[in-house]
Amino acid sequence: MHSLARLAKKTVEAYIREGKVFKPQRLTLRMKEKAGVFVSIHKHGDLRGCIGTIEPQRSNVAEEIILNAISSATRDPRFFPITPYELKDLEYSVDVLTTPESVKSKKQLDPRRYGVIVEAGWRKGLLLPDLEGVDTVEEQIEICRQKAGIAPTEPVKLYRFEVKRYK
């Protein structure tokens, strides 16, 4: 397991078991960087939580992971909070995002390589890249629209970003 995924795991376990926020002893170079981060938690292959930040909100990647891991485990509105009994069955991945860039056309997107942000006014929907079952740009955009409550015919701005995924 990569050190970033291990940080997410240790954070969730400390928070769920003891109600404590995990504090790492040492930070790797990657942990000291600034970037948006998503923490995904899976149980038996199914999504169990996924929360993140598009752009950095904290002073480094380690802090982003810690806060997003706790949120993924306890505040994802799609799921009940994780219980101590589930901890042994969980798998973690951490996606570190590049800065989103505006795109002019769907032709500049690729669901394997790029994540997508769809924006209409203050509403934004985001989907990470390379997700099982999402094979086309149209599927990516439709999922983003649904997440943000944006109608299928409503004009939107499109952004793309890349991730480095750590498991």
Contact map, one row per residue, 1 for C-alpha under 8 A:
11101100000000000000000000000000000000000000000000000000000000000000000000000000000000000000000000000000000000000000000000000000000000000000000000000000000000000000001
11111100000000000000000000000000000000000000000000000000000000000000000000000000000000000000000000000000000000000000000000000000000000000000000000000000000000000000011
11111110000000000000000000000000000000000000000000000000000000000000000000000000000000000000000000000000000000000000000000000000000000000000000000000000000000000000000
01111111000000000000000000000010000000000000000000000000000001001000000000000000000000000000010000000000000000000000000000000000000000000000000000000000000000000000011
11111111100000000000000000000000000000000000000000000000000000000000000000000000000000000001110000000000000000000000000000000000000000000000000000000000000000000000011
11111111110000000000000000000000000000000000000000000000000000000000000000000000000000000001000000000000000000000000000000000000000000000000000000000000000000000000000
00111111111000000000000100000000000000000000000000000000000001001100000000000000000000000000000000000000000000000000000000000000000000000000000000000000000000000000000
00011111111100000000000000000000000000100000000000000000000000001100100000000000000000000001110000000000000000000000000000000000000000000000000000000000000000000000000
00001111111110000000000000000000000000000000000000000000000000000000100000000000000000000011000000000000000000000000000000000000000000000000000000000000000000000000000
00000111111111000000010000000000000000000000000000000000000000000000000000000000000000000000000000000000000000000000000000000000000000000000000000000000000000000000000
00000011111111100000110000000000000000000000000000000000000000000100110000000000000000000000000000000000000000000000000000000000000000000000000000000000000000000000000
00000001111111110000000000000000000000000000000000000000000000000000110010000000000000000000000000000000000000000000000000000000000000000000000000000000000000000000000
00000000111111111100000000000000000000000000000000000000000000000000000000000000000100100000000000000000000000000000000000000000000000000000000000000000000000000000000
00000000011111111111110000000000000000000000000000000000000000000000000000000000000000000000000000000000000000000000000000000000000000000000000000000000000000000000000
00000000001111111111110000000000000000000000000000000000000000000000010000000000000000000000000000000000000000000000000000000000000000000000000000000000000000000000000
00000000000111111111000000000000000000000000000000000000000000000000000000000000011100000000000000000000000000000000000000000000000000000000000000000000000000000000000
00000000000011111110000000000000000000000000000000000000000000000000000000000000000100000000000000000000000000000000000000000000000000000000000000000000000000000000000
00000000000011111111000000000000000000000000000000000000000000000000000000000000000000000000000000000000000000000000000000000000000000000000000000000000000000000000000
00000000000001111111100000000000000000000000000000000000000000000000000000000000000000000000000000000000000000000000000000000000000000000000000000000000000000000000000
00000000000001110111110000000000000000000000000000000000000000000000000000000000000000000000000000000000000000000000000000000000000000000000000000000000000000000000000
00000000001001100011111000000000000000000000000000000000000000000100000000000000000000000000000000000000000000000000000000000000000000000000000000000000000000000000000
00000000011001100001111100000000000000000000000000000000000000000100000000000000000000000000000000000000000000000000000000000000000000000000000000000000000000000000000
00000000000000000000111110000000000000000000000000000000000000000000000000000000000000000000000000000000000000000000000000000000000000000000000000000000000000000000000
00000010000000000000011111100000000000000000000000000000000000000000000000000000000000000000000000000000000000000000000000000000000000000000000000000000000000000000000
00000000000000000000001111100000000000000000000000000000000000000000000000000000000000000000000000000000000000000000000000000000000000000000000000000000000000000000000
00000000000000000000000111110000000000000000000000000000000000000000000000000000000000000000000000000000000000000000000000000000000000000000000000000000000000000000000
00000000000000000000000111111111000000000000000000000000000001000000000000000000000000000000000000000000000000000000000000000000000000000000000000000000000000000000000
00000000000000000000000001111111000000000000000000000000000000000000000000000000000000000000000000000000000000000000000000000000000000000000000000000000000000000000000
00000000000000000000000000111111100000000000000000000000000000000000000000000000000000000000000000000000000000000000000000000000000000000000000000000000000000000000000
00000000000000000000000000111111100000000000000000000000000010000000000000000000000000000000000000000000000000000000000000000000000000000000000000000000000000000000000
00010000000000000000000000111111100000000000000000000000000111000000000000000000000000000000000000000000000000000000000000000000000000000000000000000000000000000000000
00000000000000000000000000111111110000000000000000000000000111000000000000000000000000000000000000000000000000000000000000000000000000000000000000000000000000000000000
00000000000000000000000000001111111000000000000000000000000110000000000000000000000000000000000000000000000000000000000000000000000000000000000000000000000000000000000
00000000000000000000000000000001111100000000000000000001011110000000000000000000000000000000000000000000000000000000000000000000000000000000000000000000000000000000000
00000000000000000000000000000000111110000000000000000011000110000000000000000000000000000000000111100000000000000000000000000000000000000000000000000000000000000000000
00000000000000000000000000000000011111000000000000011111100010010000000000000000000000000000000111100000000000000000000000000000000000000000000000000000000000000000000
00000000000000000000000000000000001111100000000000011111000010011001000000000000000000000000011110000000000000000000000000000000000000000000000000000000000000000000000
00000000000000000000000000000000000111110000000001111100000000001001000000000000000000000000011110000000000000000000000000000000000000000000000000000000000000000000000
00000001000000000000000000000000000011111000000011110000000000001001100100000000000000000001111000000000000000000000000000000000000000000000000000000000000000000000000
00000000000000000000000000000000000001111100001111100000000000000000100100000000000000000001110000000000000000000000000000000000000000000000000000000000000000000000000
00000000000000000000000000000000000000111110001111000000000000000000000110000000000000000111100000000000000000000000000000000000000000000000000000000000000000000000000
00000000000000000000000000000000000000011111111110000000000000000000000000000000000000000111000000000000000000000000000000000000000000000000000000000000000000000000000
00000000000000000000000000000000000000001111111100000000000000000000000000000000000000001110000000000000000000000000000000000000000000000000000000000000000000000000000
00000000000000000000000000000000000000000111110000000000000000000000000000000000000000001100000000000000000000000000000000000000000000000000000000000000000000000000000
00000000000000000000000000000000000000000111111000000000000000000000000000000000000000000000000000000000000000000000000000000000000000000000000000000000000000000000000
00000000000000000000000000000000000000000111111100000000000000000000000000000000000000000000000000000000000000000000000000000000000000000000000000000000000000000000000
00000000000000000000000000000000000000011110111111000000000000000000000000000000000000000000000000000000000000000000000000000000000000000000000000000000000000000000000
00000000000000000000000000000000000000011110011111000000000000000000000010000010000000000000000000000000000000000000000000000000000000000000000000000000000000000000000
00000000000000000000000000000000000000111100001111100000000000000000000110010110000000000000000000000000000000000000000000000000000000000000000000000000000000000000000
00000000000000000000000000000000000001111000001111110000000000000000000110010000000000000000000000000000000000000000000000000000000000000000000000000000000000000000000
00000000000000000000000000000000000001110000000011111000000000000001101100010000000000000000000000000000000000000000000000000000000000000000000000000000000000000000000
00000000000000000000000000000000000111100000000001111100000000010001000100000000000000000000000000000000000000000000000000000000000000000000000000000000000000000000000
00000000000000000000000000000000000111000000000000111111100000010001000000000000000000000000000000000000000000000000000000000000000000000000000000000000000000000000000
00000000000000000000000000000000000111000000000000011111000000000000000000000000000000000000000010010000000000000000000000000000000000000000000000000000000000000000000
00000000000000000000000000000000001110000000000000001111100000000000000000000000000000000000000010100000000000000000000000000000000000000000000000000000000000000000000
00000000000000000000000000000000011110000000000000001111111110010000000000000000000000000000000000000000000000000000000000000000000000000000000000000000000000000000000
00000000000000000000000000000000000100000000000000001011111000010000000000000000000000000000000000000000000000000000000000000000000000000000000000000000000000000000000
00000000000000000000000000000000010000000000000000000001111110110000000000000000000000000000000000000000000000000000000000000000000000000000000000000000000000000000000
00000000000000000000000000000000010000000000000000000001111110100000000000000000000000000000000000000000000000000000000000000000000000000000000000000000000000000000000
00000000000000000000000000000011111000000000000000000001011111110000000000000000000000000000000000000000000000000000000000000000000000000000000000000000000000000000000
00000000000000000000000000000111111110000000000000000001011111111000000000000000000000000000000100000000000000000000000000000000000000000000000000000000000000000000000
00010010000000000000000000100011000000000000000000000000000111111100000000000000000000000000000000000000000000000000000000000000000000000000000000000000000000000000000
00000000000000000000000000000000000000000000000000000000011111111110000000000000000000000000000000000000000000000000000000000000000000000000000000000000000000000000000
00000000000000000000000000000000000110000000000000011001110111111111000000000000000000000000000000000000000000000000000000000000000000000000000000000000000000000000000
00010011000000000000000000000000000011100000000000000000000011111111100000000000000000000000010000000000000000000000000000000000000000000000000000000000000000000000000
00000011001000000000110000000000000000000000000000000000000001111111110000000000000000000000000000000000000000000000000000000000000000000000000000000000000000000000000
00000000000000000000000000000000000000000000000000000000000000111111111000000000000000000000000000000000000000000000000000000000000000000000000000000000000000000000000
00000000000000000000000000000000000011100000000000111000000000011111111100000000000000000000000000000000000000000000000000000000000000000000000000000000000000000000000
00000001101100000000000000000000000000110000000000100000000000001111111110000000000000000000000000000000000000000000000000000000000000000000000000000000000000000000000
00000000001100100000000000000000000000000000000000000000000000000111111111100000000000000000000000000000000000000000000000000000000000000000000000000000000000000000000
00000000000000000000000000000000000000000000000000100000000000000011111111110000000000000000000000000000000000000000000000000000000000000000000000000000000000000000000
00000000000000000000000000000000000000111000000011110000000000000001111111110000000000000000000000000000000000000000000000000000000000000000000000000000000000000000000
00000000000100000000000000000000000000001000000111000000000000000000111111110000110000000000000000000000000000000000000000000000000000000000000000000000000000000000000
00000000000000000000000000000000000000000000000000000000000000000000011111110001110000000000000000000000000000000000000000000000000000000000000000000000000000000000000
00000000000000000000000000000000000000000000000000000000000000000000011111111011100000000000000000000000000000000000000000000000000000000000000000000000000000000000000
00000000000000000000000000000000000000000000000011100000000000000000001111111111100000000000000000000000000000000000000000000000000000000000000000000000000000000000000
00000000000000000000000000000000000000000000000000000000000000000000000000111111000000000000000000000000000000000000000000000000000000000000000000000000000000000000000
00000000000000000000000000000000000000000000000010000000000000000000000000011111000000000000000000000000000000000000000000000000000000000000000000000000000000000000000
00000000000000000000000000000000000000000000000110000000000000000000000000111111100000000000000000000000000000000000000000000000000000000000000000000000000000000000000
00000000000000000000000000000000000000000000000000000000000000000000000001111111110000000000000000000000000000000000000000000000000000000000000000000000000000000000000
00000000000000000000000000000000000000000000000000000000000000000000000011110011111000000000000000000000000000000000000000000000000000000000000000000000000000000000000
00000000000000010000000000000000000000000000000000000000000000000000000011000001111101100000000000000000000000000000000000000000000000000000000000000000000000000000000
00000000000000010000000000000000000000000000000000000000000000000000000000000000111111100000000000000000000000000000000000000000000000000000000000000000000000000000000
00000000000010011000000000000000000000000000000000000000000000000000000000000000011111100000000000000000000000000000000000000000000000000000000000000000000000000000000
00000000000000000000000000000000000000000000000000000000000000000000000000000000001111110000000000000000000000000000000000000000000000000000000000000000000000000000000
00000000000000000000000000000000000000000000000000000000000000000000000000000000011111111100000000000000000000000000000000000000000000000000000000000000000000000000000
00000000000010000000000000000000000000000000000000000000000000000000000000000000011111111100000000000000000000000000000000000000000000000000000000000000000000000000000
00000000000000000000000000000000000000000000000000000000000000000000000000000000000011111100000000000000000000000000000000000000000000000000000000000000000000000000000
00000000000000000000000000000000000000000011000000000000000000000000000000000000000001111110000000000000000000000000000000000000000000000000000000000000000000000000000
00000000000000000000000000000000000000001111000000000000000000000000000000000000000001111111000000000000000000000000000000000000000000000000000000000000000000000000000
00000000100000000000000000000000000000001110000000000000000000000000000000000000000000001111100000000000000000000000000000000000000000000000000000000000000000000000000
00001101100000000000000000000000000000111100000000000000000000000000000000000000000000000111110000000000000000000000000000000000000000000000000000000000000000000000001
00001001000000000000000000000000000000111000000000000000000000000000000000000000000000000011111000000000000000000000000000000000000000000000000000000000000000000000111
00011001000000000000000000000000000011110000000000000000000000001000000000000000000000000001111100000000000000000000000000000000000000000000000000000000000000000000111
00000000000000000000000000000000000011100000000000000000000000000000000000000000000000000000111110000000000000000000000000000000000000000000000000000000000000000011110
00000000000000000000000000000000001111000000000000000000000010000000000000000000000000000000011111000000000000000000000000000000000000000000000000000000000000000011100
00000000000000000000000000000000001111000000000000000110000000000000000000000000000000000000001111100000000000000000000000000000000000000000000000000000000000001111000
00000000000000000000000000000000001100000000000000000000000000000000000000000000000000000000000111110000000000000000000000000000000000000000000000000000000000001110000
00000000000000000000000000000000001100000000000000000010000000000000000000000000000000000000000011111000000000000000000000000000000000000000000000000000000000001000000
00000000000000000000000000000000000000000000000000000100000000000000000000000000000000000000000001111100000000000000000000000000000000000000000000000000000000111100000
00000000000000000000000000000000000000000000000000000000000000000000000000000000000000000000000000111110000000000000000000000000000000000000000000000000000000111000000
00000000000000000000000000000000000000000000000000000000000000000000000000000000000000000000000000011111000000000000000000000000000000000000000000000000000011110000000
00000000000000000000000000000000000000000000000000000000000000000000000000000000000000000000000000001111110100000000000000000000000000000000000000000000000011110000000
00000000000000000000000000000000000000000000000000000000000000000000000000000000000000000000000000000111110100000000000000000000000000000000000000000000000001000000000
00000000000000000000000000000000000000000000000000000000000000000000000000000000000000000000000000000011111110000000000000000000000000000000000000000000000001000000000
00000000000000000000000000000000000000000000000000000000000000000000000000000000000000000000000000000011111110000000000000000000000000001000000000000000000000000000000
00000000000000000000000000000000000000000000000000000000000000000000000000000000000000000000000000000000111111000000000000000000000000000000000000000000000000000000000
00000000000000000000000000000000000000000000000000000000000000000000000000000000000000000000000000000011111111000000000000000000000000000000000000000000000000000000000
00000000000000000000000000000000000000000000000000000000000000000000000000000000000000000000000000000000111111101101000000000000000000001000000000000000000000010000000
00000000000000000000000000000000000000000000000000000000000000000000000000000000000000000000000000000000001111111100000000000000000000011000000000000000000000000000000
00000000000000000000000000000000000000000000000000000000000000000000000000000000000000000000000000000000000011111110000000000000111001111001000000000000000000000000000
00000000000000000000000000000000000000000000000000000000000000000000000000000000000000000000000000000000000001111100000000000000111000100000000000000000000000000000000
00000000000000000000000000000000000000000000000000000000000000000000000000000000000000000000000000000000000011111110000000000000110000000000000000000000000000000100000
00000000000000000000000000000000000000000000000000000000000000000000000000000000000000000000000000000000000011111111000000000001110000000000000000000000000000011110000
00000000000000000000000000000000000000000000000000000000000000000000000000000000000000000000000000000000000000101111100000000111110000000000000000000000000000011110000
00000000000000000000000000000000000000000000000000000000000000000000000000000000000000000000000000000000000010000111110000000111100000000001100100000000000001111000000
00000000000000000000000000000000000000000000000000000000000000000000000000000000000000000000000000000000000000000011111000011110000000000000000100000000000001110000000
00000000000000000000000000000000000000000000000000000000000000000000000000000000000000000000000000000000000000000001111100011100000000000000100110000000000111100000000
00000000000000000000000000000000000000000000000000000000000000000000000000000000000000000000000000000000000000000000111111111000000000000000000000000000000111000000000
00000000000000000000000000000000000000000000000000000000000000000000000000000000000000000000000000000000000000000000011111110000000000000000000000000100011110000000000
00000000000000000000000000000000000000000000000000000000000000000000000000000000000000000000000000000000000000000000001111110000000000000000000000000000000000000000000
00000000000000000000000000000000000000000000000000000000000000000000000000000000000000000000000000000000000000000000001111110000000000000000000000000000000000000000000
00000000000000000000000000000000000000000000000000000000000000000000000000000000000000000000000000000000000000000000001111111000000000000000000000011100000000000000000
00000000000000000000000000000000000000000000000000000000000000000000000000000000000000000000000000000000000000000000111111111100000000000000000110110000000000000000000
00000000000000000000000000000000000000000000000000000000000000000000000000000000000000000000000000000000000000000000111000111110000000000000001111110000000000000000000
00000000000000000000000000000000000000000000000000000000000000000000000000000000000000000000000000000000000000000011110000011111000000000000000100100000000000000000000
00000000000000000000000000000000000000000000000000000000000000000000000000000000000000000000000000000000000000000011100000001111100000000001001100000000000000000000000
00000000000000000000000000000000000000000000000000000000000000000000000000000000000000000000000000000000000000000111000000000111111000000000000000000000000000000010000
00000000000000000000000000000000000000000000000000000000000000000000000000000000000000000000000000000000000000111111000000000011111000000000000000000000000000000110000
00000000000000000000000000000000000000000000000000000000000000000000000000000000000000000000000000000000000000111110000000000001111101000000000000000000000000000000000
00000000000000000000000000000000000000000000000000000000000000000000000000000000000000000000000000000000000000110000000000000001111111100000000000000000000000000000000
00000000000000000000000000000000000000000000000000000000000000000000000000000000000000000000000000000000000000000000000000000000011111100000000000000000000000000000000
00000000000000000000000000000000000000000000000000000000000000000000000000000000000000000000000000000000000000000000000000000000001111100000000000000000000000000000000
00000000000000000000000000000000000000000000000000000000000000000000000000000000000000000000000000000000000000100000000000000000011111110011000000000000000000000000000
00000000000000000000000000000000000000000000000000000000000000000000000000000000000000000000000000000000000000110000000000000000001111111011000000000000000000000000000
00000000000000000000000000000000000000000000000000000000000000000000000000000000000000000000000000000000000001100000000000000000000001111111000000000000000000000000000
00000000000000000000000000000000000000000000000000000000000000000000000000000000000000000000000000000000010011100000000000000000000000111111100000000000000000000000000
00000000000000000000000000000000000000000000000000000000000000000000000000000000000000000000000000000000000000000000000000000000000000011111110000000000000000000000000
00000000000000000000000000000000000000000000000000000000000000000000000000000000000000000000000000000000000000000000000000000000000001111111111000000000000000000000000
00000000000000000000000000000000000000000000000000000000000000000000000000000000000000000000000000000000000000100001000000000010000001111111111100000000000000000000000
00000000000000000000000000000000000000000000000000000000000000000000000000000000000000000000000000000000000000000001010000000000000000001111111110000000000000000000000
00000000000000000000000000000000000000000000000000000000000000000000000000000000000000000000000000000000000000000000000000000000000000000111111111000001000000000000000
00000000000000000000000000000000000000000000000000000000000000000000000000000000000000000000000000000000000000000000000000001010000000000011111111100000000000000000000
00000000000000000000000000000000000000000000000000000000000000000000000000000000000000000000000000000000000000000001110000011110000000000001111111110000000000000000000
00000000000000000000000000000000000000000000000000000000000000000000000000000000000000000000000000000000000000000000010000011000000000000000111111111111000000000000000
00000000000000000000000000000000000000000000000000000000000000000000000000000000000000000000000000000000000000000000000000001000000000000000011111111110000000000000000
00000000000000000000000000000000000000000000000000000000000000000000000000000000000000000000000000000000000000000000000000011100000000000000001111111100000000000000000
00000000000000000000000000000000000000000000000000000000000000000000000000000000000000000000000000000000000000000000000000111000000000000000000111111100000000000000000
00000000000000000000000000000000000000000000000000000000000000000000000000000000000000000000000000000000000000000000000000100000000000000000000011111110000000000000000
00000000000000000000000000000000000000000000000000000000000000000000000000000000000000000000000000000000000000000000000100100000000000000000000011111111010000000000000
00000000000000000000000000000000000000000000000000000000000000000000000000000000000000000000000000000000000000000000000000000000000000000000000011001111110000000000000
00000000000000000000000000000000000000000000000000000000000000000000000000000000000000000000000000000000000000000000000000000000000000000000010010000111110000000000000
00000000000000000000000000000000000000000000000000000000000000000000000000000000000000000000000000000000000000000000000000000000000000000000000000000011111000000000000
00000000000000000000000000000000000000000000000000000000000000000000000000000000000000000000000000000000000000000000000100000000000000000000000000000111111100000000000
00000000000000000000000000000000000000000000000000000000000000000000000000000000000000000000000000000000000000000000000100000000000000000000000000000000111110000000000
00000000000000000000000000000000000000000000000000000000000000000000000000000000000000000000000000000000000000000000011100000000000000000000000000000000011111000000000
00000000000000000000000000000000000000000000000000000000000000000000000000000000000000000000000000000110000000000000011100000000000000000000000000000000001111100000000
00000000000000000000000000000000000000000000000000000000000000000000000000000000000000000000000000000111100000000001111000000000000000000000000000000000000111110000000
00000000000000000000000000000000000000000000000000000000000000000000000000000000000000000000000000011110000000000001110000000000000000000000000000000000000011111000000
00000000000000000000000000000000000000000000000000000000000000000000000000000000000000000000000000011110000010000111100000000000000000000000000000000000000001111100000
00000000000000000000000000000000000000000000000000000000000000000000000000000000000000000000000011111000000000000111000000000000000000000000000000000000000000111110000
00000000000000000000000000000000000000000000000000000000000000000000000000000000000000000000000011010000000000001110000000000000100000000000000000000000000000011111000
00000000000000000000000000000000000000000000000000000000000000000000000000000000000000000000001111000000000000000110000000000001100000000000000000000000000000001111100
00000000000000000000000000000000000000000000000000000000000000000000000000000000000000000000001110000000000000000000000000000000000000000000000000000000000000000111110
00000000000000000000000000000000000000000000000000000000000000000000000000000000000000000000111100000000000000000000000000000000000000000000000000000000000000000011111
01011000000000000000000000000000000000000000000000000000000000000000000000000000000000000000111000000000000000000000000000000000000000000000000000000000000000000001111
11011000000000000000000000000000000000000000000000000000000000000000000000000000000000000001110000000000000000000000000000000000000000000000000000000000000000000000111
